[in-house]
Amino acid sequence: MIDPEESRVAVPDSRFDWLCETYKPSSKVPAYLTVIDIAGLVKGAATGAGLGNNFLSHIRAVDAIFHVVRAFSEEDVIHVEGDLDPIRDLEIIHNELRLKDEEFLAKKIEELSKVTARVGKGGGAADKAKKEELEITQKLLKTVTEENKDVRKGDWNNKEVEIINNLLLLTAKPVIYLVNLSEKDYIRKKNKWLPKIKAWIDENNPGDLLLPFSASFESQFSALPTKEEKEKFMAEKDAQSALPRIIVAGYQSLQLMYFFTCGPDEVRAWTIRKHTKAPKAAGVIHSDFEKGFILVEIMRFNDLKELGSESAVKAAGKYIQKGKEYVFEDGDIAYFRSGLANKK
């Protein structure tokens, strides 16, 4: 059994770096993304081939997928299918995830059908909810089978999204395609498979992101111990590491963002979902801040950077107070006022 490898990586952000340089805090806490390396699937995984059921259960537990596609030739790195064909590999994963969702949804429909059959046309609110869940689940199965579409590409209302989120469907998860190139192809930004992979994505999952990278390049880069050596390496190769862009894309695919709290003790990025209102954002720091929320004082990062200090932001009338209905924006610098406690 190949167990998944888990890694927690800091989300790179020049704003966070600037705030740390400005406040010179004792503690620096960036936003983090947890990445889990799950062994590759083989054809037939949905029916158990190649320990497929175990691997698929690991995928079910994550929130989004980095789909790594091999597009380099290397005799020493054996391909499970025997030869290099990224389009075939894309199709295999694509089909296995759908087949597993199809199997899962069919079982769910069978289970819900038995429950609703016992109720008949009567029943209370809970029974009606089960009937609605059955209808939505049938619609999901139709999307995957008859319409040949991933669930995330469907047009769903709020109630349907609620059901989808509870089902943890594999094809409902956001996907970013990472194309692993040779170091040479990555540096020269050319590879014969890239246009074909892009065309496949546009046809099968339009709108999904494709990011080229080179594991060989990144391995050499990450092994360098100092910032100076890393910069020299990139200058000599005339190429940048793709990891910052990959990490940020993964974080954003989860519909996440963060706000900052700043002071001499700590500069910290606090992760929240997009469209989060002020009390809920306060609750990320401590539940007491949400319960006793009075108001939040907000600085925009660009205002602080341009004007140079909190006092200058206040003097310019750009230090604003907001109430419970305020929807946080990415990169807000916040100071919460609560009936129970304050936090900067």
Protein Blocks (a to p, Z undefined) as FASTA:
>chain_A
ZZddddddddddfklmmmmmmnopabdcdddddddddddddehklnopahlmmmmmmmmm
pmbdcddddfbdcfklccfklpacfklmmmmmmmmmmmmmmmmmmmmmmmmmmmmmmnmm
nocfklmmmmmmmmmmmmmmmmmmmnopafklpccdfklmmmmmmnopaklpccdddddd
dfklmmnopafklmmmmmmmmmmmghiacddddfklmmmmmmpmbfklmmmmmmmnopac
fklmmmmmmmmmnopacdddddfkbccdddddehiafklmmmmmpmklmmmocbdcdddf
klmmmnopaklmmmnopaccddfklccdehiacddddfkbccZZ
